[in-house]
Amino acid sequence: MTLATDEFIRRFLLHVLPRGFHRIRHYGLLAGSARKASLALARELLNVAAPPDDDNPAEPEDFRPPCACCGGRMVVIEVFERWRQPRGPPDTSATNRENAP
């Protein structure tokens, strides 16, 4: 669609709120706290059947995180305690009872 400049600006400014107004997100039928009740009431008033509930998903949920490289699921080998750094291998130049002369 090609619009004249003044028509484009007019349509664009329809989405700009006047000074002093604040946009309210999460308002209306799909507001988080009353979503189920509002949609149920709307379906009742419109005489529309509720969608069927699929309690048993076709695929089991996989909670393993995806790999950043290939997208496959990662296998967790070890989990470290919070605020603990994993220890590296011992320094071979340090002396201990096994490599002491």
Biopython code that builds the backbone (N, CA, C, O; Angstrom):
import numpy as np
from Bio.PDB.StructureBuilder import StructureBuilder

atoms = [
    (1, "MET", "N", (0.849, -1.162, 0.000)),
    (1, "MET", "CA", (0.000, 0.000, 0.000)),
    (1, "MET", "C", (0.903, 1.235, 0.000)),
    (1, "MET", "O", (1.857, 1.322, 0.773)),
    (2, "THR", "N", (0.596, 2.154, -0.849)),
    (2, "THR", "CA", (1.327, 3.410, -0.907)),
    (2, "THR", "C", (0.416, 4.516, -0.412)),
    (2, "THR", "O", (-0.724, 4.634, -0.862)),
    (3, "LEU", "N", (0.913, 5.330, 0.514)),
    (3, "LEU", "CA", (0.132, 6.427, 1.079)),
    (3, "LEU", "C", (0.818, 7.752, 0.808)),
    (3, "LEU", "O", (2.041, 7.835, 0.694)),
    (4, "ALA", "N", (0.009, 8.769, 0.712)),
    (4, "ALA", "CA", (0.570, 10.110, 0.634)),
    (4, "ALA", "C", (1.173, 10.455, 1.994)),
    (4, "ALA", "O", (0.792, 9.876, 3.012)),
    (5, "THR", "N", (2.100, 11.384, 2.007)),
    (5, "THR", "CA", (2.806, 11.727, 3.238)),
    (5, "THR", "C", (1.856, 12.189, 4.328)),
    (5, "THR", "O", (1.963, 11.742, 5.470)),
    (6, "ASP", "N", (0.920, 13.084, 3.991)),
    (6, "ASP", "CA", (0.011, 13.598, 5.013)),
    (6, "ASP", "C", (-0.920, 12.514, 5.545)),
    (6, "ASP", "O", (-1.275, 12.540, 6.723)),
    (7, "GLU", "N", (-1.327, 11.555, 4.696)),
    (7, "GLU", "CA", (-2.191, 10.459, 5.160)),
    (7, "GLU", "C", (-1.417, 9.510, 6.079)),
    (7, "GLU", "O", (-1.958, 9.026, 7.073)),
    (8, "PHE", "N", (-0.151, 9.246, 5.744)),
    (8, "PHE", "CA", (0.676, 8.403, 6.601)),
    (8, "PHE", "C", (0.847, 9.046, 7.979)),
    (8, "PHE", "O", (0.698, 8.375, 9.000)),
    (9, "ILE", "N", (1.154, 10.326, 8.010)),
    (9, "ILE", "CA", (1.342, 11.017, 9.286)),
    (9, "ILE", "C", (0.039, 11.041, 10.074)),
    (9, "ILE", "O", (0.055, 10.877, 11.294)),
    (10, "ARG", "N", (-1.100, 11.245, 9.392)),
    (10, "ARG", "CA", (-2.398, 11.235, 10.086)),
    (10, "ARG", "C", (-2.644, 9.873, 10.736)),
    (10, "ARG", "O", (-3.038, 9.798, 11.900)),
    (11, "ARG", "N", (-2.410, 8.803, 9.985)),
    (11, "ARG", "CA", (-2.634, 7.457, 10.537)),
    (11, "ARG", "C", (-1.657, 7.144, 11.665)),
    (11, "ARG", "O", (-2.021, 6.507, 12.654)),
    (12, "PHE", "N", (-0.413, 7.596, 11.511)),
    (12, "PHE", "CA", (0.579, 7.371, 12.557)),
    (12, "PHE", "C", (0.187, 8.102, 13.832)),
    (12, "PHE", "O", (0.311, 7.541, 14.921)),
    (13, "LEU", "N", (-0.281, 9.333, 13.725)),
    (13, "LEU", "CA", (-0.625, 10.122, 14.904)),
    (13, "LEU", "C", (-1.881, 9.618, 15.614)),
    (13, "LEU", "O", (-2.145, 10.012, 16.750)),
    (14, "LEU", "N", (-2.652, 8.760, 14.967)),
    (14, "LEU", "CA", (-3.790, 8.146, 15.656)),
    (14, "LEU", "C", (-3.329, 7.260, 16.809)),
    (14, "LEU", "O", (-4.097, 6.990, 17.732)),
    (15, "HIS", "N", (-2.069, 6.806, 16.757)),
    (15, "HIS", "CA", (-1.533, 5.918, 17.787)),
    (15, "HIS", "C", (-0.769, 6.669, 18.881)),
    (15, "HIS", "O", (-0.290, 6.050, 19.831)),
    (16, "VAL", "N", (-0.652, 7.978, 18.762)),
    (16, "VAL", "CA", (0.078, 8.772, 19.748)),
    (16, "VAL", "C", (-0.924, 9.346, 20.745)),
    (16, "VAL", "O", (-1.921, 9.954, 20.359)),
    (17, "LEU", "N", (-0.645, 9.144, 22.034)),
    (17, "LEU", "CA", (-1.544, 9.644, 23.069)),
    (17, "LEU", "C", (-1.339, 11.141, 23.283)),
    (17, "LEU", "O", (-0.224, 11.641, 23.138)),
    (18, "PRO", "N", (-2.408, 11.857, 23.625)),
    (18, "PRO", "CA", (-2.258, 13.288, 23.926)),
    (18, "PRO", "C", (-1.405, 13.496, 25.170)),
    (18, "PRO", "O", (-1.238, 12.579, 25.974)),
    (19, "ARG", "N", (-0.864, 14.704, 25.329)),
    (19, "ARG", "CA", (-0.019, 15.028, 26.472)),
    (19, "ARG", "C", (-0.822, 14.847, 27.765)),
    (19, "ARG", "O", (-1.979, 15.258, 27.852)),
    (20, "GLY", "N", (-0.196, 14.232, 28.755)),
    (20, "GLY", "CA", (-0.847, 14.027, 30.042)),
    (20, "GLY", "C", (-1.515, 12.662, 30.178)),
    (20, "GLY", "O", (-1.895, 12.273, 31.282)),
    (21, "PHE", "N", (-1.665, 11.932, 29.081)),
    (21, "PHE", "CA", (-2.270, 10.602, 29.134)),
    (21, "PHE", "C", (-1.169, 9.559, 29.272)),
    (21, "PHE", "O", (-0.053, 9.754, 28.790)),
    (22, "HIS", "N", (-1.492, 8.458, 29.929)),
    (22, "HIS", "CA", (-0.542, 7.358, 30.092)),
    (22, "HIS", "C", (-1.154, 6.108, 29.500)),
    (22, "HIS", "O", (-2.330, 5.812, 29.712)),
    (23, "ARG", "N", (-0.352, 5.385, 28.764)),
    (23, "ARG", "CA", (-0.825, 4.132, 28.180)),
    (23, "ARG", "C", (-0.886, 3.074, 29.280)),
    (23, "ARG", "O", (0.048, 2.922, 30.068)),
    (24, "ILE", "N", (-1.981, 2.362, 29.315)),
    (24, "ILE", "CA", (-2.147, 1.308, 30.316)),
    (24, "ILE", "C", (-2.032, -0.033, 29.600)),
    (24, "ILE", "O", (-2.863, -0.377, 28.760)),
    (25, "ARG", "N", (-1.007, -0.771, 29.940)),
    (25, "ARG", "CA", (-0.850, -2.110, 29.383)),
    (25, "ARG", "C", (-1.654, -3.078, 30.224)),
    (25, "ARG", "O", (-2.101, -2.741, 31.320)),
    (26, "HIS", "N", (-1.830, -4.249, 29.720)),
    (26, "HIS", "CA", (-2.480, -5.335, 30.464)),
    (26, "HIS", "C", (-3.863, -4.894, 30.956)),
    (26, "HIS", "O", (-4.172, -5.014, 32.142)),
    (27, "TYR", "N", (-4.662, -4.401, 30.069)),
    (27, "TYR", "CA", (-5.990, -3.925, 30.434)),
    (27, "TYR", "C", (-6.985, -4.535, 29.469)),
    (27, "TYR", "O", (-6.687, -4.701, 28.287)),
    (28, "GLY", "N", (-8.157, -4.868, 29.963)),
    (28, "GLY", "CA", (-9.200, -5.373, 29.082)),
    (28, "GLY", "C", (-9.473, -6.844, 29.317)),
    (28, "GLY", "O", (-9.221, -7.372, 30.400)),
    (29, "LEU", "N", (-9.994, -7.503, 28.283)),
    (29, "LEU", "CA", (-10.390, -8.905, 28.409)),
    (29, "LEU", "C", (-9.218, -9.818, 28.745)),
    (29, "LEU", "O", (-9.384, -10.821, 29.439)),
    (30, "LEU", "N", (-8.038, -9.469, 28.254)),
    (30, "LEU", "CA", (-6.892, -10.343, 28.457)),
    (30, "LEU", "C", (-6.012, -9.917, 29.616)),
    (30, "LEU", "O", (-4.848, -10.313, 29.683)),
    (31, "ALA", "N", (-6.552, -9.108, 30.542)),
    (31, "ALA", "CA", (-5.793, -8.721, 31.726)),
    (31, "ALA", "C", (-5.471, -9.983, 32.524)),
    (31, "ALA", "O", (-6.308, -10.878, 32.642)),
    (32, "GLY", "N", (-4.268, -10.053, 33.064)),
    (32, "GLY", "CA", (-3.773, -11.274, 33.700)),
    (32, "GLY", "C", (-4.614, -11.787, 34.841)),
    (32, "GLY", "O", (-4.823, -12.995, 34.950)),
    (33, "SER", "N", (-5.104, -10.911, 35.697)),
    (33, "SER", "CA", (-5.786, -11.375, 36.902)),
    (33, "SER", "C", (-7.177, -11.916, 36.623)),
    (33, "SER", "O", (-7.664, -12.765, 37.371)),
    (34, "ALA", "N", (-7.829, -11.448, 35.568)),
    (34, "ALA", "CA", (-9.218, -11.859, 35.306)),
    (34, "ALA", "C", (-9.382, -12.471, 33.929)),
    (34, "ALA", "O", (-10.491, -12.494, 33.396)),
    (35, "ARG", "N", (-8.313, -12.962, 33.346)),
    (35, "ARG", "CA", (-8.363, -13.463, 31.972)),
    (35, "ARG", "C", (-9.347, -14.606, 31.809)),
    (35, "ARG", "O", (-10.181, -14.576, 30.903)),
    (36, "LYS", "N", (-9.266, -15.611, 32.667)),
    (36, "LYS", "CA", (-10.136, -16.783, 32.513)),
    (36, "LYS", "C", (-11.602, -16.421, 32.675)),
    (36, "LYS", "O", (-12.448, -16.866, 31.900)),
    (37, "ALA", "N", (-11.901, -15.611, 33.688)),
    (37, "ALA", "CA", (-13.289, -15.224, 33.923)),
    (37, "ALA", "C", (-13.822, -14.363, 32.778)),
    (37, "ALA", "O", (-14.964, -14.544, 32.354)),
    (38, "SER", "N", (-13.020, -13.436, 32.276)),
    (38, "SER", "CA", (-13.456, -12.558, 31.190)),
    (38, "SER", "C", (-13.689, -13.337, 29.905)),
    (38, "SER", "O", (-14.683, -13.116, 29.212)),
    (39, "LEU", "N", (-12.785, -14.241, 29.587)),
    (39, "LEU", "CA", (-12.966, -15.036, 28.379)),
    (39, "LEU", "C", (-14.148, -15.981, 28.495)),
    (39, "LEU", "O", (-14.858, -16.210, 27.515)),
    (40, "ALA", "N", (-14.366, -16.530, 29.675)),
    (40, "ALA", "CA", (-15.529, -17.401, 29.870)),
    (40, "ALA", "C", (-16.827, -16.614, 29.701)),
    (40, "ALA", "O", (-17.772, -17.099, 29.079)),
    (41, "LEU", "N", (-16.874, -15.403, 30.251)),
    (41, "LEU", "CA", (-18.059, -14.555, 30.101)),
    (41, "LEU", "C", (-18.266, -14.171, 28.642)),
    (41, "LEU", "O", (-19.398, -14.198, 28.157)),
    (42, "ALA", "N", (-17.200, -13.814, 27.932)),
    (42, "ALA", "CA", (-17.316, -13.456, 26.519)),
    (42, "ALA", "C", (-17.811, -14.642, 25.692)),
    (42, "ALA", "O", (-18.649, -14.475, 24.805)),
    (43, "ARG", "N", (-17.297, -15.834, 25.979)),
    (43, "ARG", "CA", (-17.767, -17.023, 25.253)),
    (43, "ARG", "C", (-19.241, -17.293, 25.540)),
    (43, "ARG", "O", (-20.000, -17.671, 24.647)),
    (44, "GLU", "N", (-19.634, -17.094, 26.791)),
    (44, "GLU", "CA", (-21.038, -17.312, 27.163)),
    (44, "GLU", "C", (-21.948, -16.318, 26.450)),
    (44, "GLU", "O", (-22.997, -16.702, 25.933)),
    (45, "LEU", "N", (-21.560, -15.048, 26.415)),
    (45, "LEU", "CA", (-22.380, -14.024, 25.768)),
    (45, "LEU", "C", (-22.445, -14.207, 24.253)),
    (45, "LEU", "O", (-23.448, -13.862, 23.627)),
    (46, "LEU", "N", (-21.384, -14.744, 23.669)),
    (46, "LEU", "CA", (-21.354, -14.962, 22.226)),
    (46, "LEU", "C", (-21.865, -16.351, 21.830)),
    (46, "LEU", "O", (-21.941, -16.672, 20.644)),
    (47, "ASN", "N", (-22.211, -17.164, 22.817)),
    (47, "ASN", "CA", (-22.670, -18.536, 22.579)),
    (47, "ASN", "C", (-21.646, -19.341, 21.785)),
    (47, "ASN", "O", (-21.985, -20.015, 20.812)),
    (48, "VAL", "N", (-20.395, -19.260, 22.216)),
    (48, "VAL", "CA", (-19.302, -19.984, 21.581)),
    (48, "VAL", "C", (-18.816, -21.043, 22.557)),
    (48, "VAL", "O", (-18.663, -20.784, 23.751)),
    (49, "ALA", "N", (-18.578, -22.229, 22.036)),
    (49, "ALA", "CA", (-18.090, -23.312, 22.897)),
    (49, "ALA", "C", (-16.632, -23.055, 23.281)),
    (49, "ALA", "O", (-15.854, -22.504, 22.502)),
    (50, "ALA", "N", (-16.290, -23.461, 24.482)),
    (50, "ALA", "CA", (-14.910, -23.318, 24.961)),
    (50, "ALA", "C", (-14.012, -24.281, 24.204)),
    (50, "ALA", "O", (-14.458, -25.371, 23.848)),
    (51, "PRO", "N", (-12.760, -23.916, 23.945)),
    (51, "PRO", "CA", (-11.857, -24.840, 23.251)),
    (51, "PRO", "C", (-11.572, -26.050, 24.131)),
    (51, "PRO", "O", (-11.562, -25.938, 25.357)),
    (52, "PRO", "N", (-11.341, -27.205, 23.514)),
    (52, "PRO", "CA", (-11.071, -28.409, 24.318)),
    (52, "PRO", "C", (-9.741, -28.277, 25.050)),
    (52, "PRO", "O", (-8.778, -27.717, 24.527)),
    (53, "ASP", "N", (-9.709, -28.800, 26.258)),
    (53, "ASP", "CA", (-8.487, -28.780, 27.062)),
    (53, "ASP", "C", (-7.638, -29.989, 26.712)),
    (53, "ASP", "O", (-8.115, -31.123, 26.732)),
    (54, "ASP", "N", (-6.384, -29.738, 26.394)),
    (54, "ASP", "CA", (-5.438, -30.824, 26.140)),
    (54, "ASP", "C", (-4.564, -30.984, 27.367)),
    (54, "ASP", "O", (-3.493, -30.385, 27.465)),
    (55, "ASP", "N", (-5.037, -31.809, 28.315)),
    (55, "ASP", "CA", (-4.270, -32.031, 29.530)),
    (55, "ASP", "C", (-3.074, -32.939, 29.282)),
    (55, "ASP", "O", (-2.070, -32.844, 29.988)),
    (56, "ASN", "N", (-3.168, -33.817, 28.289)),
    (56, "ASN", "CA", (-2.077, -34.734, 27.980)),
    (56, "ASN", "C", (-1.385, -34.256, 26.705)),
    (56, "ASN", "O", (-1.865, -34.529, 25.606)),
    (57, "PRO", "N", (-0.267, -33.547, 26.837)),
    (57, "PRO", "CA", (0.419, -33.106, 25.619)),
    (57, "PRO", "C", (0.958, -34.291, 24.843)),
    (57, "PRO", "O", (1.261, -35.336, 25.420)),
    (58, "ALA", "N", (1.078, -34.129, 23.528)),
    (58, "ALA", "CA", (1.529, -35.214, 22.671)),
    (58, "ALA", "C", (2.981, -35.588, 22.985)),
    (58, "ALA", "O", (3.330, -36.768, 22.993)),
    (59, "GLU", "N", (3.824, -34.587, 23.242)),
    (59, "GLU", "CA", (5.218, -34.855, 23.554)),
    (59, "GLU", "C", (5.471, -34.555, 25.029)),
    (59, "GLU", "O", (4.957, -33.566, 25.551)),
    (60, "PRO", "N", (6.250, -35.389, 25.704)),
    (60, "PRO", "CA", (6.563, -35.084, 27.099)),
    (60, "PRO", "C", (7.414, -33.816, 27.175)),
    (60, "PRO", "O", (8.248, -33.564, 26.306)),
    (61, "GLU", "N", (7.195, -33.034, 28.210)),
    (61, "GLU", "CA", (7.954, -31.802, 28.368)),
    (61, "GLU", "C", (9.397, -32.131, 28.732)),
    (61, "GLU", "O", (9.656, -32.956, 29.608)),
    (62, "ASP", "N", (10.313, -31.487, 28.064)),
    (62, "ASP", "CA", (11.734, -31.700, 28.301)),
    (62, "ASP", "C", (12.284, -30.440, 28.946)),
    (62, "ASP", "O", (12.319, -29.381, 28.320)),
    (63, "PHE", "N", (12.713, -30.551, 30.195)),
    (63, "PHE", "CA", (13.152, -29.395, 30.946)),
    (63, "PHE", "C", (14.645, -29.120, 30.797)),
    (63, "PHE", "O", (15.170, -28.190, 31.410)),
    (64, "ARG", "N", (15.330, -29.922, 29.987)),
    (64, "ARG", "CA", (16.753, -29.691, 29.797)),
    (64, "ARG", "C", (16.953, -28.450, 28.938)),
    (64, "ARG", "O", (16.204, -28.241, 27.983)),
    (65, "PRO", "N", (17.949, -27.617, 29.255)),
    (65, "PRO", "CA", (18.164, -26.393, 28.476)),
    (65, "PRO", "C", (18.684, -26.709, 27.078)),
    (65, "PRO", "O", (19.385, -27.704, 26.892)),
    (66, "PRO", "N", (18.345, -25.861, 26.079)),
    (66, "PRO", "CA", (18.852, -26.106, 24.727)),
    (66, "PRO", "C", (20.303, -25.658, 24.591)),
    (66, "PRO", "O", (20.748, -24.729, 25.266)),
    (67, "CYS", "N", (21.018, -26.323, 23.723)),
    (67, "CYS", "CA", (22.407, -25.986, 23.440)),
    (67, "CYS", "C", (22.439, -24.715, 22.592)),
    (67, "CYS", "O", (21.643, -24.567, 21.665)),
    (68, "ALA", "N", (23.348, -23.809, 22.905)),
    (68, "ALA", "CA", (23.454, -22.556, 22.159)),
    (68, "ALA", "C", (23.982, -22.780, 20.747)),
    (68, "ALA", "O", (23.702, -21.977, 19.857)),
    (69, "CYS", "N", (24.729, -23.838, 20.524)),
    (69, "CYS", "CA", (25.324, -24.084, 19.201)),
    (69, "CYS", "C", (24.375, -24.837, 18.271)),
    (69, "CYS", "O", (24.064, -24.361, 17.180)),
    (70, "CYS", "N", (23.918, -26.006, 18.702)),
    (70, "CYS", "CA", (23.149, -26.860, 17.796)),
    (70, "CYS", "C", (21.656, -26.863, 18.072)),
    (70, "CYS", "O", (20.880, -27.300, 17.222)),
    (71, "GLY", "N", (21.231, -26.389, 19.231)),
    (71, "GLY", "CA", (19.806, -26.381, 19.556)),
    (71, "GLY", "C", (19.317, -27.668, 20.194)),
    (71, "GLY", "O", (18.159, -27.745, 20.602)),
    (72, "GLY", "N", (20.174, -28.686, 20.292)),
    (72, "GLY", "CA", (19.793, -29.933, 20.939)),
    (72, "GLY", "C", (19.715, -29.744, 22.448)),
    (72, "GLY", "O", (20.103, -28.700, 22.970)),
    (73, "ARG", "N", (19.220, -30.742, 23.134)),
    (73, "ARG", "CA", (19.083, -30.655, 24.583)),
    (73, "ARG", "C", (20.378, -31.061, 25.271)),
    (73, "ARG", "O", (20.967, -32.091, 24.944)),
    (74, "MET", "N", (20.822, -30.239, 26.234)),
    (74, "MET", "CA", (22.064, -30.510, 26.953)),
    (74, "MET", "C", (21.811, -31.510, 28.082)),
    (74, "MET", "O", (20.726, -31.554, 28.662)),
    (75, "VAL", "N", (22.812, -32.291, 28.372)),
    (75, "VAL", "CA", (22.771, -33.240, 29.477)),
    (75, "VAL", "C", (23.583, -32.643, 30.617)),
    (75, "VAL", "O", (24.763, -32.336, 30.447)),
    (76, "VAL", "N", (22.957, -32.477, 31.781)),
    (76, "VAL", "CA", (23.635, -31.892, 32.933)),
    (76, "VAL", "C", (24.479, -32.979, 33.593)),
    (76, "VAL", "O", (23.961, -34.010, 34.022)),
    (77, "ILE", "N", (25.780, -32.733, 33.667)),
    (77, "ILE", "CA", (26.697, -33.715, 34.251)),
    (77, "ILE", "C", (26.924, -33.433, 35.719)),
    (77, "ILE", "O", (26.937, -34.353, 36.536)),
    (78, "GLU", "N", (27.104, -32.161, 36.063)),
    (78, "GLU", "CA", (27.374, -31.809, 37.448)),
    (78, "GLU", "C", (26.820, -30.417, 37.716)),
    (78, "GLU", "O", (26.877, -29.539, 36.855)),
    (79, "VAL", "N", (26.287, -30.223, 38.912)),
    (79, "VAL", "CA", (25.781, -28.921, 39.337)),
    (79, "VAL", "C", (26.592, -28.482, 40.539)),
    (79, "VAL", "O", (26.724, -29.229, 41.508)),
    (80, "PHE", "N", (27.137, -27.274, 40.484)),
    (80, "PHE", "CA", (27.940, -26.755, 41.585)),
    (80, "PHE", "C", (27.061, -25.995, 42.556)),
    (80, "PHE", "O", (26.027, -25.445, 42.176)),
    (81, "GLU", "N", (27.479, -25.968, 43.817)),
    (81, "GLU", "CA", (26.742, -25.219, 44.825)),
    (81, "GLU", "C", (26.820, -23.735, 44.511)),
    (81, "GLU", "O", (27.757, -23.270, 43.863)),
    (82, "ARG", "N", (25.832, -23.011, 44.976)),
    (82, "ARG", "CA", (25.799, -21.578, 44.741)),
    (82, "ARG", "C", (26.987, -20.906, 45.415)),
    (82, "ARG", "O", (27.366, -21.272, 46.528)),
    (83, "TRP", "N", (27.554, -19.952, 44.759)),
    (83, "TRP", "CA", (28.690, -19.159, 45.221)),
    (83, "TRP", "C", (29.967, -19.977, 45.372)),
    (83, "TRP", "O", (30.904, -19.520, 46.027)),
    (84, "ARG", "N", (30.032, -21.148, 44.799)),
    (84, "ARG", "CA", (31.245, -21.964, 44.837)),
    (84, "ARG", "C", (31.826, -22.040, 43.431)),
    (84, "ARG", "O", (31.101, -22.274, 42.465)),
    (85, "GLN", "N", (33.121, -21.843, 43.323)),
    (85, "GLN", "CA", (33.793, -21.985, 42.044)),
    (85, "GLN", "C", (34.277, -23.421, 41.911)),
    (85, "GLN", "O", (34.747, -24.002, 42.888)),
    (86, "PRO", "N", (34.172, -23.998, 40.734)),
    (86, "PRO", "CA", (34.682, -25.351, 40.562)),
    (86, "PRO", "C", (36.202, -25.354, 40.640)),
    (86, "PRO", "O", (36.861, -24.434, 40.156)),
    (87, "ARG", "N", (36.747, -26.393, 41.250)),
    (87, "ARG", "CA", (38.203, -26.506, 41.374)),
    (87, "ARG", "C", (38.781, -27.032, 40.085)),
    (87, "ARG", "O", (38.205, -27.904, 39.435)),
    (88, "GLY", "N", (39.920, -26.495, 39.724)),
    (88, "GLY", "CA", (40.627, -26.983, 38.552)),
    (88, "GLY", "C", (41.494, -28.162, 38.928)),
    (88, "GLY", "O", (41.569, -28.521, 40.103)),
    (89, "PRO", "N", (42.151, -28.772, 37.957)),
    (89, "PRO", "CA", (43.060, -29.886, 38.278)),
    (89, "PRO", "C", (44.252, -29.359, 39.069)),
    (89, "PRO", "O", (44.598, -28.184, 38.947)),
    (90, "PRO", "N", (44.879, -30.199, 39.871)),
    (90, "PRO", "CA", (46.010, -29.731, 40.685)),
    (90, "PRO", "C", (47.192, -29.335, 39.804)),
    (90, "PRO", "O", (47.403, -29.893, 38.727)),
    (91, "ASP", "N", (47.942, -28.373, 40.282)),
    (91, "ASP", "CA", (49.129, -27.901, 39.579)),
    (91, "ASP", "C", (50.215, -28.961, 39.709)),
    (91, "ASP", "O", (50.528, -29.391, 40.819)),
    (92, "THR", "N", (50.786, -29.381, 38.601)),
    (92, "THR", "CA", (51.789, -30.459, 38.643)),
    (92, "THR", "C", (53.104, -29.989, 39.252)),
    (92, "THR", "O", (53.888, -30.809, 39.729)),
    (93, "SER", "N", (53.361, -28.676, 39.243)),
    (93, "SER", "CA", (54.617, -28.198, 39.820)),
    (93, "SER", "C", (54.540, -28.096, 41.341)),
    (93, "SER", "O", (55.579, -28.014, 41.996)),
    (94, "ALA", "N", (53.351, -28.099, 41.913)),
    (94, "ALA", "CA", (53.231, -28.035, 43.377)),
    (94, "ALA", "C", (53.621, -29.398, 43.949)),
    (94, "ALA", "O", (53.302, -30.441, 43.379)),
    (95, "THR", "N", (54.303, -29.367, 45.066)),
    (95, "THR", "CA", (54.717, -30.626, 45.671)),
    (95, "THR", "C", (53.670, -31.091, 46.660)),
    (95, "THR", "O", (53.107, -30.299, 47.416)),
    (96, "ASN", "N", (53.426, -32.350, 46.643)),
    (96, "ASN", "CA", (52.573, -32.999, 47.635)),
    (96, "ASN", "C", (53.213, -34.337, 47.977)),
    (96, "ASN", "O", (54.305, -34.642, 47.498)),
    (97, "ARG", "N", (52.558, -35.119, 48.785)),
    (97, "ARG", "CA", (53.194, -36.369, 49.242)),
    (97, "ARG", "C", (53.360, -37.393, 48.136)),
    (97, "ARG", "O", (54.163, -38.317, 48.263)),
    (98, "GLU", "N", (52.605, -37.239, 47.041)),
    (98, "GLU", "CA", (52.734, -38.220, 45.970)),
    (98, "GLU", "C", (53.898, -37.900, 45.022)),
    (98, "GLU", "O", (54.542, -38.803, 44.488)),
    (99, "ASN", "N", (54.157, -36.598, 44.820)),
    (99, "ASN", "CA", (55.248, -36.275, 43.904)),
    (99, "ASN", "C", (56.437, -35.652, 44.625)),
    (99, "ASN", "O", (57.301, -35.061, 43.977)),
    (100, "ALA", "N", (56.502, -35.770, 45.948)),
    (100, "ALA", "CA", (57.644, -35.260, 46.705)),
    (100, "ALA", "C", (58.843, -36.206, 46.543)),
    (100, "ALA", "O", (58.658, -37.421, 46.474)),
    (101, "PRO", "N", (60.064, -35.668, 46.483)),
    (101, "PRO", "CA", (61.239, -36.549, 46.314)),
    (101, "PRO", "C", (61.538, -37.348, 47.545)),
    (101, "PRO", "O", (62.490, -38.129, 47.558)),
]
sb = StructureBuilder()
sb.init_structure("model")
sb.init_model(0)
sb.init_chain("A")
sb.init_seg("    ")
for serial, (resi, resn, name, xyz) in enumerate(atoms, 1):
    if name == "N":
        sb.init_residue(resn, " ", resi, " ")
    sb.init_atom(name, np.array(xyz, "f"), 0.0, 1.0, " ", f" {name:<3s}", serial, name[0])
structure = sb.get_structure()
